[in-house]
Amino acid sequence: AGSEAKIVESYLGSNSSEYLCNAVTELIGGPDAVVEHYRVQQEGNLGMQVGTLAAVLNRGCQLTAHAITLSGALVRNNIRVVLDGEGAGCTLNGLYLIDGRQHVDNFTEIEHAKPRGSSLELYKGILGGAGHAVFNGKIVVHKDAQKTDARQINKNLLLSPNAVVNTKPQLEIYADDVKCSHGSTIGQLDADALFYLRSRGLGAEEARSLLSFAFASEVVGRIKIDSLRQRLDEYLAAKYRRN
């Protein structure tokens, strides 16, 4: 109770062979605890990962969880958070970058079980090649969870005509005094923004890379650990300069 923790999980796999990584993290937050959880997944091009974060938060506990998926042939991220105490809150931030024929699933569920809970969820994806992504985000507000404030958004940027994303934000509300919203967007790079950058002397690929980097940076900028944020900024800069 009342404690604070920062937890970083980092997965780095080899490109030389096929393999499966199955990782489970269980987290119980005591009253008024503050937890930051980071999962950075950079599996090999043939690697597969099924990862799960299961969290139960007691009264006043606050959780911020980041799921960063940078690579991997087949990836499934499962996150389930139960706000099991009055005034508990969680923030879920996600970023997934997909190229080639990669497939990434993000399944999240936030369960508001007690009054005055709050949740904020932002997941963003950038898809190139023939990549395929799935986002299925579910928020459940129980009858006793009055005064709940829950928001959920999924945004996707398609860099290729062959990329596909299936997005399904969900709300199940059984209380009558709540503020809840959800939504999703799927689109391509803004033509006006590309024209503006081109008119300032940038090449076509350089302009595309800069806009892609800016799209991803909204999530990376929320990371509070300086060394980790810098590492991801450098990865993004190198990736989109290369592309």
N, C-alpha and C positions, 0 to 999 in steps of 0.2 A: 504494500500500500504506500502511495506517495513517492515511489521510486521512479527513476528514469533509466531508459536503456536504449542503445542504438545497436542494431544487429544487421550485419552485412553478410549475405550469402553470395558467393561468386563461383560460377561454373564455367570452366574452360575445357573444351574437348579437342581431341586430335582429329585431323582430317584424313587419317590414313585408313580407318576401318569403320564399319558400322557398330553401333553400341546403343544401349539404353540406360538412361539415368532416371531413377525413380526416387524423388526426394520429398519428404514430408516434414513440415514444421508445424508444431502445435504451440500456441501462445495463450497464456491466461494472464489477463491484466487485472491486478487488484485495484481497490478503490483509489481514484485520483492518480493512478500511475500514468506515465507518459512514455510511449514506445514508438520508435522509428525503426521500421523494418525495410531492408533493401534486398531484392533478389535480382542479380545481374547475370543473365544467362547468355553465354557465348559458346554454344556447343559447336562441334565440328560439322562440316558440310554433310556428313553422312550420319550424324548423331541424332538420337531421339531423346526427348525428355518429357516426363510427366511429373509436374511439380504441384504440390499442394501446400497452402497456408490455411490453417484452421485456427481462428482466434475467438476467444470469449472475453468480453470486456465487462467489468463490474462498474459500480457507481462512479461516475465522473472520470473513468479511464479514457484516455485519448490515444488512438493508434493512427499512425501514418504509414502506409505500406506502398512501396514502389516495386513494380514488376517491369523490368527492362529486358526485352528479348531482342538480341542482336543477330542471332544466326541459329542454325539447326535445321535438319531436314524435316522433322516432325516434332512439334512442340505443343504441349497442352498445359496451360496454367489454370489451376483451380484455386479460387480464394473464397473462403466462407467466413464471415464475421458475424457474431451474435452480440448485439448490444443488450446485455443482460442486466444492466443497472441504470438507474435514473441518471440522466445527464451524460451518459457515455457518448463518445463520438469517434468516427473514423473517417479518414481521407485515403482514397485509393487512387494512385497515379499509375498509369501504364503506358508503355511505349513499345511498339513492335515494328521491326524493320525486316522486310521480306523481299527476297530476290529469287531469280531462277524458278524452281518448282517447289519452293519451301511451302510448308503448311503450318500455320500457327493458330491454335484455338485459345481464346481467353474466356473462361467461365467464372463469373463472380456472383456471389449472393450475399447481400447484407440483410440481416434480420433484426428489425427493431422490435424488441420485446418489452421494453419499459418506457415510461414517459420521458419527454424532453431530450430525446436522443437526436443526434445530428450525423449526417453522412454526406460526403462530397466525393464524387467519382468522376475522373477524367481519364479516358483511354484514347490514345492516338496511334494511328498506324500509317506507315508509308510502304506502298506495295509496288514493286517493279517486276519485270519479267512475266512469268506465268504463275506468280505467287498467289496463294489462297489464304485468306484469314477469316476467322469466325470470332465475333464478339457476342456473347450472351450474358447480359448483366441483369440481375434480378434483385429487386428491393421488395421486402415483405414488411408491412407495418401491421402489427397485431392490434387487436381491439383495445388493449390496455395502454398502448404506446401513444397516448395523446401528446400533442405539442411536438410531434416529430417534424424535423426539417431535413428533407432528403433531396439531393440533386444528383443527376447522372447524365453524362454526355459521352458519346463516342464519335470521334472524328477520323476520317480516313482520306488519305491522299493517294490517288492512283497515278503512277508514272508510266504505266504501260496499258495498252488496250486489252492485253491478255490477262491482266491481274483481276482477281475476283475477291470481293469481301461480302460476307453475310453477317448482318448486324441485327441484333434483337434486344433492345432495351425493354425491360419489363417492370411494371409496378403492380403490386398486390396490396391494396389498402383496405383494412378492416376497421380503422379508426375514423372519426369524423372531424377531428380538429387537428389538421396536419397541413404542412406546406411541402408538396412533393412535385418534382418535375423530372422529365427524362427526354432524351432525344438523340438523334444520330445524323451525321452528315457523310456523304460520299462525293468526292469531286476530284477534279484535276487542278493543275496549277492555274492560277488566275491569269488570263490573257493580258489584262491591263497591267498587272504587276510585271509580267514578263516584258511587255512593251516598254514600260518605264525604265527597267534595268537595262534593256538593250539600247534605249535612247541615251543612256548615261555611259555607253561605251563598253558594256559587258557583252561577251559572246553568249550565244544561245545556251550552251551547256553550262557555262559559268552562272548564268542567271537562274537556270533550273536548279542547279546545286545550291545556290544561295537561298532560294525560296524553300527548298526541301529542308535545309539545315535550320532555317527559322521556324518551320512547322514543328520539327522535333524538339527544338530548344525550349518550347513552353513547358514541356514535361521535365526535361533535364534541369531547367532552371529552378525547379522546386526541390531539388536535392540539397540538403543542408550540410552534407559532409563535403568539405572543399576539395579534398583529394579525389574523391569519387566523381564529383561533378566535373572536375577538370579532366579526368581520364575519359569520361564519356564525351565531353566537348571535343577532345582531341580525336576520338574515334569517329565522331560524326563528321568533323572537318575533313579527315583523311578519306572517309568513305565517299563523301559527295564530291570532293575534288577529284577522286579517282574515276567516279562515274561521269 
